[in-house]
Amino acid sequence: MSGEGLVPDCSGCYAEAGSYEGQTAYNRCDGAYWIWYNGMGYIISNAKGQETTNFWEHIPGPLPAGDYAPLGGAEGTPNVAPA
């Protein structure tokens, strides 16, 4: 995953890490961020299942690839591309 001006910086490598809401979930290699499905689309946040502050959203799902919109104080547009 990449992007410029990401605050906080959620960029980096992500690997499959189980599932959430019936879709594959991904954890950043250092464990600091998750990409997970909330039933409508994918979310990038620091905790799987939590959309509180500093998160990004990609709707529609159920595929995680594409640009994400910042919400809850987050900045920048991360882009998730297939490996």
N, CA, C and O atoms as a Tinker XYZ file with bonds, in Angstrom:
   332  protein
     1  N      0.836000   -1.160000    0.000000    73     2
     2  CA     0.000000    0.000000    0.000000    64     1     3
     3  C      0.890000    1.234000    0.000000    63     2     4     5
     4  O      1.941000    1.262000    0.639000    81     3
     5  N      0.451000    2.246000   -0.724000    73     3     6
     6  CA     1.232000    3.464000   -0.831000    64     5     7
     7  C      0.309000    4.669000   -0.770000    63     6     8     9
     8  O     -0.914000    4.533000   -0.744000    81     7
     9  N      0.909000    5.841000   -0.749000    73     7    10
    10  CA     0.171000    7.098000   -0.741000    64     9    11
    11  C      1.066000    8.203000   -0.244000    63    10    12    13
    12  O      2.043000    7.955000    0.461000    81    11
    13  N      0.732000    9.427000   -0.612000    73    11    14
    14  CA     1.512000   10.572000   -0.154000    64    13    15
    15  C      0.684000   11.413000    0.800000    63    14    16    17
    16  O     -0.538000   11.492000    0.675000    81    15
    17  N      1.353000   12.037000    1.746000    73    15    18
    18  CA     0.672000   12.896000    2.701000    64    17    19
    19  C     -0.221000   12.159000    3.669000    63    18    20    21
    20  O     -1.194000   12.724000    4.170000    81    19
    21  N      0.096000   10.898000    3.944000    73    19    22
    22  CA    -0.735000   10.098000    4.848000    64    21    23
    23  C     -0.435000   10.452000    6.300000    63    22    24    25
    24  O      0.693000   10.298000    6.769000    81    23
    25  N     -1.442000   10.921000    6.993000    73    23    26
    26  CA    -1.320000   11.248000    8.416000    64    25    27
    27  C     -2.487000   10.601000    9.124000    63    26    28    29
    28  O     -3.640000   10.957000    8.879000    81    27
    29  N     -2.199000    9.645000   10.008000    73    27    30
    30  CA    -0.916000    9.008000   10.263000    64    29    31
    31  C     -0.475000    8.155000    9.071000    63    30    32    33
    32  O     -1.256000    7.894000    8.156000    81    31
    33  N      0.772000    7.733000    9.098000    73    31    34
    34  CA     1.339000    6.975000    7.980000    64    33    35
    35  C      0.935000    5.505000    8.074000    63    34    36    37
    36  O      1.472000    4.747000    8.881000    81    35
    37  N     -0.015000    5.125000    7.235000    73    35    38
    38  CA    -0.504000    3.738000    7.229000    64    37    39
    39  C      0.106000    2.935000    6.084000    63    38    40    41
    40  O     -0.296000    1.796000    5.849000    81    39
    41  N      1.076000    3.518000    5.366000    73    39    42
    42  CA     1.674000    2.820000    4.225000    64    41    43
    43  C      2.547000    1.662000    4.690000    63    42    44    45
    44  O      2.931000    1.595000    5.858000    81    43
    45  N      2.855000    0.761000    3.782000    73    43    46
    46  CA     3.723000   -0.356000    4.100000    64    45    47
    47  C      3.200000   -1.654000    3.519000    63    46    48    49
    48  O      2.245000   -1.676000    2.742000    81    47
    49  N      3.852000   -2.731000    3.916000    73    47    50
    50  CA     3.432000   -4.049000    3.428000    64    49    51
    51  C      2.359000   -4.613000    4.358000    63    50    52    53
    52  O      2.420000   -4.448000    5.576000    81    51
    53  N      1.388000   -5.274000    3.759000    73    51    54
    54  CA     0.294000   -5.910000    4.491000    64    53    55
    55  C      0.215000   -7.368000    4.064000    63    54    56    57
    56  O      0.483000   -7.703000    2.910000    81    55
    57  N     -0.151000   -8.224000    4.996000    73    55    58
    58  CA    -0.295000   -9.653000    4.709000    64    57    59
    59  C     -1.660000  -10.134000    5.203000    63    58    60    61
    60  O     -2.214000   -9.584000    6.154000    81    59
    61  N     -2.190000  -11.158000    4.554000    73    59    62
    62  CA    -3.459000  -11.733000    4.992000    64    61    63
    63  C     -3.363000  -12.147000    6.450000    63    62    64    65
    64  O     -2.360000  -12.711000    6.889000    81    63
    65  N     -4.427000  -11.855000    7.195000    73    63    66
    66  CA    -4.442000  -12.168000    8.625000    64    65    67
    67  C     -5.860000  -12.514000    9.070000    63    66    68    69
    68  O     -6.460000  -11.794000    9.867000    81    67
    69  N     -6.384000  -13.604000    8.557000    73    67    70
    70  CA    -7.710000  -14.038000    8.956000    64    69    71
    71  C     -8.797000  -13.344000    8.177000    63    70    72    73
    72  O     -8.601000  -12.953000    7.026000    81    71
    73  N     -9.958000  -13.189000    8.815000    73    71    74
    74  CA   -11.086000  -12.557000    8.140000    64    73    75
    75  C    -11.873000  -11.714000    9.129000    63    74    76    77
    76  O    -11.697000  -11.810000   10.344000    81    75
    77  N    -12.752000  -10.879000    8.565000    73    75    78
    78  CA   -13.658000  -10.054000    9.364000    64    77    79
    79  C    -14.894000   -9.818000    8.508000    63    78    80    81
    80  O    -14.762000   -9.464000    7.337000    81    79
    81  N    -16.081000  -10.003000    9.051000    73    79    82
    82  CA   -17.331000   -9.860000    8.307000    64    81    83
    83  C    -17.345000  -10.707000    7.033000    63    82    84    85
    84  O    -17.912000  -10.304000    6.017000    81    83
    85  N    -16.713000  -11.886000    7.096000    73    83    86
    86  CA   -16.737000  -12.822000    5.984000    64    85    87
    87  C    -15.782000  -12.514000    4.840000    63    86    88    89
    88  O    -15.823000  -13.194000    3.814000    81    87
    89  N    -14.915000  -11.501000    4.988000    73    87    90
    90  CA   -13.942000  -11.140000    3.955000    64    89    91
    91  C    -12.532000  -11.201000    4.538000    63    90    92    93
    92  O    -12.347000  -11.127000    5.753000    81    91
    93  N    -11.555000  -11.334000    3.669000    73    91    94
    94  CA   -10.166000  -11.395000    4.106000    64    93    95
    95  C     -9.767000  -10.090000    4.795000    63    94    96    97
    96  O    -10.098000   -9.002000    4.323000    81    95
    97  N     -9.058000  -10.209000    5.906000    73    95    98
    98  CA    -8.483000   -9.067000    6.616000    64    97    99
    99  C     -6.971000   -9.095000    6.410000    63    98   100   101
   100  O     -6.380000  -10.155000    6.205000    81    99
   101  N     -6.357000   -7.921000    6.468000    73    99   102
   102  CA    -4.913000   -7.797000    6.250000    64   101   103
   103  C     -4.314000   -6.990000    7.389000    63   102   104   105
   104  O     -4.912000   -6.017000    7.850000    81   103
   105  N     -3.133000   -7.395000    7.843000    73   103   106
   106  CA    -2.436000   -6.705000    8.920000    64   105   107
   107  C     -1.116000   -6.181000    8.375000    63   106   108   109
   108  O     -0.414000   -6.890000    7.653000    81   107
   109  N     -0.772000   -4.920000    8.724000    73   107   110
   110  CA     0.514000   -4.396000    8.291000    64   109   111
   111  C      1.619000   -5.230000    8.913000    63   110   112   113
   112  O      1.469000   -5.730000   10.028000    81   111
   113  N      2.713000   -5.383000    8.209000    73   111   114
   114  CA     3.777000   -6.305000    8.632000    64   113   115
   115  C      4.301000   -6.015000   10.040000    63   114   116   117
   116  O      4.796000   -6.922000   10.709000    81   115
   117  N      4.200000   -4.758000   10.500000    73   115   118
   118  CA     4.642000   -4.445000   11.868000    64   117   119
   119  C      3.491000   -4.496000   12.871000    63   118   120   121
   120  O      3.688000   -4.227000   14.056000    81   119
   121  N      2.283000   -4.841000   12.399000    73   119   122
   122  CA     1.125000   -4.986000   13.275000    64   121   123
   123  C      0.416000   -3.690000   13.635000    63   122   124   125
   124  O     -0.533000   -3.716000   14.419000    81   123
   125  N      0.850000   -2.548000   13.083000    73   123   126
   126  CA     0.302000   -1.254000   13.497000    64   125   127
   127  C     -1.044000   -0.906000   12.859000    63   126   128   129
   128  O     -1.797000   -0.119000   13.434000    81   127
   129  N     -1.372000   -1.465000   11.690000    73   127   130
   130  CA    -2.617000   -1.125000   10.989000    64   129   131
   131  C     -3.271000   -2.359000   10.400000    63   130   132   133
   132  O     -2.626000   -3.379000   10.156000    81   131
   133  N     -4.583000   -2.235000   10.175000    73   131   134
   134  CA    -5.387000   -3.292000    9.583000    64   133   135
   135  C     -6.136000   -2.772000    8.367000    63   134   136   137
   136  O     -6.485000   -1.594000    8.298000    81   135
   137  N     -6.378000   -3.650000    7.416000    73   135   138
   138  CA    -7.335000   -3.428000    6.339000    64   137   139
   139  C     -8.395000   -4.501000    6.535000    63   138   140   141
   140  O     -8.091000   -5.693000    6.481000    81   139
   141  N     -9.627000   -4.091000    6.762000    73   139   142
   142  CA   -10.677000   -5.037000    7.108000    64   141   143
   143  C    -12.010000   -4.574000    6.528000    63   142   144   145
   144  O    -12.198000   -3.391000    6.246000    81   143
   145  N    -12.926000   -5.516000    6.355000    73   143   146
   146  CA   -14.225000   -5.274000    5.740000    64   145   147
   147  C    -15.265000   -4.978000    6.818000    63   146   148   149
   148  O    -15.365000   -5.717000    7.797000    81   147
   149  N    -16.047000   -3.898000    6.650000    73   147   150
   150  CA   -17.048000   -3.541000    7.662000    64   149   151
   151  C    -18.485000   -3.885000    7.250000    63   150   152   153
   152  O    -19.439000   -3.448000    7.894000    81   151
   153  N    -18.635000   -4.660000    6.186000    73   151   154
   154  CA   -19.965000   -5.031000    5.715000    64   153   155
   155  C    -20.415000   -4.223000    4.512000    63   154   156   157
   156  O    -21.309000   -4.646000    3.779000    81   155
   157  N    -19.794000   -3.045000    4.296000    73   155   158
   158  CA   -20.111000   -2.194000    3.150000    64   157   159
   159  C    -18.891000   -1.947000    2.274000    63   158   160   161
   160  O    -19.023000   -1.769000    1.063000    81   159
   161  N    -17.722000   -1.937000    2.869000    73   159   162
   162  CA   -16.483000   -1.673000    2.159000    64   161   163
   163  C    -15.302000   -1.930000    3.074000    63   162   164   165
   164  O    -15.465000   -2.364000    4.214000    81   163
   165  N    -14.122000   -1.661000    2.566000    73   163   166
   166  CA   -12.912000   -1.891000    3.355000    64   165   167
   167  C    -12.500000   -0.636000    4.117000    63   166   168   169
   168  O    -12.708000    0.486000    3.656000    81   167
   169  N    -11.914000   -0.847000    5.285000    73   167   170
   170  CA   -11.457000    0.202000    6.190000    64   169   171
   171  C     -9.977000   -0.029000    6.476000    63   170   172   173
   172  O     -9.534000   -1.172000    6.599000    81   171
   173  N     -9.212000    1.058000    6.582000    73   171   174
   174  CA    -7.840000    1.003000    7.090000    64   173   175
   175  C     -7.866000    1.716000    8.434000    63   174   176   177
   176  O     -8.223000    2.892000    8.511000    81   175
   177  N     -7.490000    1.007000    9.492000    73   175   178
   178  CA    -7.458000    1.608000   10.828000    64   177   179
   179  C     -6.410000    0.902000   11.676000    63   178   180   181
   180  O     -5.860000   -0.126000   11.283000    81   179
   181  N     -6.146000    1.473000   12.848000    73   179   182
   182  CA    -5.124000    0.870000   13.705000    64   181   183
   183  C     -5.650000   -0.306000   14.516000    63   182   184   185
   184  O     -4.877000   -0.965000   15.213000    81   183
   185  N     -6.942000   -0.581000   14.441000    73   183   186
   186  CA    -7.507000   -1.738000   15.144000    64   185   187
   187  C     -8.613000   -2.346000   14.293000    63   186   188   189
   188  O     -9.522000   -1.640000   13.856000    81   187
   189  N     -8.540000   -3.636000   14.060000    73   187   190
   190  CA    -9.568000   -4.330000   13.276000    64   189   191
   191  C    -10.919000   -4.191000   13.967000    63   190   192   193
   192  O    -11.047000   -4.479000   15.157000    81   191
   193  N    -11.926000   -3.749000   13.219000    73   191   194
   194  CA   -13.268000   -3.610000   13.762000    64   193   195
   195  C    -13.560000   -2.259000   14.386000    63   194   196   197
   196  O    -14.654000   -2.058000   14.913000    81   195
   197  N    -12.606000   -1.315000   14.345000    73   195   198
   198  CA   -12.819000   -0.007000   14.968000    64   197   199
   199  C    -12.649000    1.120000   13.963000    63   198   200   201
   200  O    -11.610000    1.238000   13.312000    81   199
   201  N    -13.686000    1.948000   13.843000    73   199   202
   202  CA   -13.659000    3.151000   13.015000    64   201   203
   203  C    -13.856000    4.332000   13.952000    63   202   204   205
   204  O    -14.972000    4.834000   14.080000    81   203
   205  N    -12.806000    4.778000   14.602000    73   203   206
   206  CA   -12.956000    5.864000   15.568000    64   205   207
   207  C    -12.292000    7.134000   15.039000    63   206   208   209
   208  O    -12.975000    8.022000   14.529000    81   207
   209  N    -10.988000    7.225000   15.154000    73   207   210
   210  CA   -10.265000    8.379000   14.630000    64   209   211
   211  C     -9.183000    7.901000   13.682000    63   210   212   213
   212  O     -8.703000    6.773000   13.783000    81   211
   213  N     -8.805000    8.779000   12.757000    73   211   214
   214  CA    -7.705000    8.506000   11.823000    64   213   215
   215  C     -7.875000    7.176000   11.094000    63   214   216   217
   216  O     -7.092000    6.245000   11.281000    81   215
   217  N     -8.913000    7.106000   10.261000    73   215   218
   218  CA    -9.108000    5.900000    9.464000    64   217   219
   219  C     -9.484000    6.299000    8.039000    63   218   220   221
   220  O     -9.800000    7.457000    7.769000    81   219
   221  N     -9.444000    5.330000    7.138000    73   219   222
   222  CA    -9.750000    5.544000    5.729000    64   221   223
   223  C    -10.781000    4.506000    5.285000    63   222   224   225
   224  O    -10.827000    3.398000    5.821000    81   223
   225  N    -11.602000    4.871000    4.308000    73   223   226
   226  CA   -12.690000    4.000000    3.874000    64   225   227
   227  C    -12.674000    3.852000    2.349000    63   226   228   229
   228  O    -12.431000    4.809000    1.615000    81   227
   229  N    -12.941000    2.622000    1.897000    73   227   230
   230  CA   -13.050000    2.313000    0.469000    64   229   231
   231  C    -14.373000    1.608000    0.235000    63   230   232   233
   232  O    -14.541000    0.448000    0.611000    81   231
   233  N    -15.310000    2.306000   -0.384000    73   231   234
   234  CA   -16.619000    1.729000   -0.692000    64   233   235
   235  C    -16.823000    1.915000   -2.178000    63   234   236   237
   236  O    -16.521000    3.005000   -2.664000    81   235
   237  N    -17.294000    0.979000   -2.927000    73   235   238
   238  CA   -17.882000   -0.270000   -2.454000    64   237   239
   239  C    -16.837000   -1.366000   -2.270000    63   238   240   241
   240  O    -15.751000   -1.305000   -2.846000    81   239
   241  N    -17.172000   -2.357000   -1.471000    73   239   242
   242  CA   -16.387000   -3.562000   -1.327000    64   241   243
   243  C    -16.932000   -4.569000   -2.307000    63   242   244   245
   244  O    -17.714000   -4.163000   -3.166000    81   243
   245  N    -16.609000   -5.798000   -2.265000    73   243   246
   246  CA   -15.815000   -6.466000   -1.238000    64   245   247
   247  C    -14.345000   -6.652000   -1.605000    63   246   248   249
   248  O    -13.672000   -7.474000   -0.983000    81   247
   249  N    -13.823000   -5.925000   -2.586000    73   247   250
   250  CA   -12.404000   -6.037000   -2.909000    64   249   251
   251  C    -11.649000   -4.859000   -2.303000    63   250   252   253
   252  O    -12.111000   -3.722000   -2.398000    81   251
   253  N    -10.493000   -5.110000   -1.680000    73   251   254
   254  CA    -9.786000   -4.037000   -0.983000    64   253   255
   255  C     -8.985000   -3.094000   -1.882000    63   254   256   257
   256  O     -8.568000   -2.036000   -1.413000    81   255
   257  N     -8.752000   -3.432000   -3.148000    73   255   258
   258  CA    -7.895000   -2.616000   -4.010000    64   257   259
   259  C     -8.577000   -1.313000   -4.403000    63   258   260   261
   260  O     -9.778000   -1.283000   -4.672000    81   259
   261  N     -7.795000   -0.233000   -4.434000    73   259   262
   262  CA    -8.295000    1.068000   -4.872000    64   261   263
   263  C     -7.891000    2.183000   -3.929000    63   262   264   265
   264  O     -7.117000    1.976000   -2.995000    81   263
   265  N     -8.429000    3.378000   -4.186000    73   263   266
   266  CA    -8.161000    4.546000   -3.348000    64   265   267
   267  C     -9.107000    4.571000   -2.158000    63   266   268   269
   268  O    -10.255000    4.139000   -2.253000    81   267
   269  N     -8.615000    5.080000   -1.043000    73   267   270
   270  CA    -9.373000    5.176000    0.200000    64   269   271
   271  C     -9.552000    6.646000    0.574000    63   270   272   273
   272  O     -8.641000    7.452000    0.387000    81   271
   273  N    -10.721000    6.993000    1.100000    73   271   274
   274  CA   -11.024000    8.354000    1.531000    64   273   275
   275  C    -10.723000    8.519000    3.019000    63   274   276   277
   276  O    -11.065000    7.651000    3.821000    81   275
   277  N    -10.076000    9.642000    3.394000    73   275   278
   278  CA    -9.766000    9.873000    4.809000    64   277   279
   279  C    -11.004000   10.285000    5.605000    63   278   280   281
   280  O    -11.839000   11.052000    5.126000    81   279
   281  N    -11.106000    9.763000    6.826000    73   279   282
   282  CA   -12.196000   10.093000    7.740000    64   281   283
   283  C    -11.644000   10.196000    9.156000    63   282   284   285
   284  O    -10.544000    9.718000    9.429000    81   283
   285  N    -12.386000   10.805000   10.040000    73   283   286
   286  CA   -12.022000   10.853000   11.453000    64   285   287
   287  C    -10.706000   11.542000   11.743000    63   286   288   289
   288  O    -10.038000   11.199000   12.718000    81   287
   289  N    -10.312000   12.511000   10.917000    73   287   290
   290  CA    -9.077000   13.238000   11.159000    64   289   291
   291  C     -7.883000   12.756000   10.358000    63   290   292   293
   292  O     -6.839000   13.408000   10.359000    81   291
   293  N     -8.014000   11.632000    9.676000    73   291   294
   294  CA    -6.916000   11.123000    8.837000    64   293   295
   295  C     -6.709000   12.062000    7.642000    63   294   296   297
   296  O     -7.611000   12.814000    7.273000    81   295
   297  N     -5.527000   12.012000    7.049000    73   295   298
   298  CA    -5.214000   12.839000    5.882000    64   297   299
   299  C     -4.576000   11.979000    4.810000    63   298   300   301
   300  O     -3.972000   10.948000    5.105000    81   299
   301  N     -4.715000   12.415000    3.547000    73   299   302
   302  CA    -4.108000   11.721000    2.427000    64   301   303
   303  C     -5.025000   10.665000    1.853000    63   302   304   305
   304  O     -6.083000   10.357000    2.403000    81   303
   305  N     -4.588000   10.115000    0.722000    73   303   306
   306  CA    -5.370000    9.090000    0.019000    64   305   307
   307  C     -4.524000    7.866000   -0.202000    63   306   308   309
   308  O     -3.789000    7.807000   -1.188000    81   307
   309  N     -4.597000    6.878000    0.681000    73   307   310
   310  CA    -3.849000    5.652000    0.452000    64   309   311
   311  C     -4.423000    4.878000   -0.734000    63   310   312   313
   312  O     -5.622000    4.932000   -1.007000    81   311
   313  N     -3.558000    4.168000   -1.420000    73   311   314
   314  CA    -3.970000    3.326000   -2.526000    64   313   315
   315  C     -3.507000    1.906000   -2.263000    63   314   316   317
   316  O     -2.319000    1.653000   -2.063000    81   315
   317  N     -4.454000    0.990000   -2.265000    73   315   318
   318  CA    -4.156000   -0.431000   -2.064000    64   317   319
   319  C     -4.139000   -1.087000   -3.428000    63   318   320   321
   320  O     -5.115000   -1.022000   -4.176000    81   319
   321  N     -3.017000   -1.721000   -3.746000    73   319   322
   322  CA    -2.863000   -2.422000   -5.014000    64   321   323
   323  C     -2.590000   -3.900000   -4.733000    63   322   324   325
   324  O     -1.919000   -4.231000   -3.755000    81   323
   325  N     -3.107000   -4.786000   -5.583000    73   323   326
   326  CA    -2.827000   -6.209000   -5.390000    64   325   327
   327  C     -1.327000   -6.487000   -5.447000    63   326   328   329
   328  O     -0.590000   -5.825000   -6.179000    81   327
   329  N     -0.889000   -7.461000   -4.678000    73   327   330
   330  CA     0.544000   -7.805000   -4.636000    64   329   331
   331  C      0.946000   -8.544000   -5.894000    63   330   332
   332  O      2.109000   -8.917000   -6.046000    81   331
